[in-house]
Amino acid sequence: MKKLVDSKWSGIALAAAGILMMIYGISRGEMAVVFTKAVNICMECIGIG
Amino acid sequence: MDKKMNIKNWPRHTIQALWALLTNSHISGFVTGKIYTGKLKNACVPGLNCYSCPGAAGACPIGSLQAVVGSWNFKFAYYVIGFLIFVGAILGRLVCGFLCPFGLIQDLLNKIPFPKKIRTFKWDKVLRKLKYVIFLVFVILLPLFLTDIMGQGAPYFCKLICPAGTLEGGLPLVLLNKAMRGAIGWLYIWKNTILIVTIILSIIIYRPFCKYICPLGAFYSIFNKVSIYRYSVDMDKCIRCGKCAKACQMEVNPVENPNSPECIRCGRCKQACPVHAIASGCKR
């Protein structure tokens, strides 16, 4: 297990998994939710809403 | 190449400041009181940077995560979680040390002289676990399950805790917009109280928000041990003088655990080592 953690491939595999997850998330429209939230003032975030 | 031209030789605060400027480059927002609404807001930034900051050019990953998890149609945020895994797998908590504007603010606050700075205290180690609880409860579970009749959850971490949102978004927007000043209520007072406490504690303790509260730091910390960029100690060179552990403001002992989840990879230990036994870079 320690060998696996210490190997550079663990980081590379995780980074690749991250990219795949991002692509899947974008393909099902999650980016639009992020965009809509980010371009409107988040009243809760600033302590108003 | 001139030694100074190499980015590795730049002072850390310069890199932090340049990054904060880059991710908050919508400077006109600080004059008009309006936030940036361009396409860059589709993308998350790696550090904690409120997207309601008038200067913010990107989206805060923690805010975005709560927005997707709390939306009525998605219950898992592949895009944001994937982004965080990608960044964490490459850099780990280097993001905290170099690419987080709120980390820079805490760094600068800690430079203010105070008669008795606190390095550690009795409950320090236990409180470090709090940030994981905050991530799980306020960022994931509450937005997912505490929903309105439309099935939408609020961003509970942003709403009830995040002092970065108050400082970067709340204060400038309220100062610049008369209508918002009229809408101030108990929540604004509560959030400003948290901000004031964070500021005072940051003067006394090094990065208290990062150590105990930050859900983004909690997530990245999981990757410190496996990230491509990492620290290593050459035990043949190490003379066990303890100078690295003494220099570390996150209270990590690099000799015992060079990739501790608490390490923000600021590089102070490397600078403190008299025999250059500590190295950082991509693992081979």
Interface residues (C-beta under 8 A of the other chain):
Chain A: V5 D6 S7 K8 S10 G11 I12 L14 A15 A17 G18 I19 L20 M21 M22 I23 Y24 G25 I26 R28 E30 M31 V33 V34 F35 K37 A38 V39 I41 C42 E44 C45 I46 G47 I48 G49
Chain B: I35 Y36 T37 K39 K41 N42 C44 C50 Y51 S52 A56 G58 A59 C60 G63 S64 A67 V68 S71 F74 A77 Y78 Y79 V80 I81 G82 F83 L84 I85 F86 V87 G88 A89 I90 A154 P155 C158 K159 C162 G165 T166 G169 G170 L173 V174 M180 A183 I184 G185 L187 Y188 W190 K191 N192 F223 K225 V226 S227 I228 C282 K283 R284
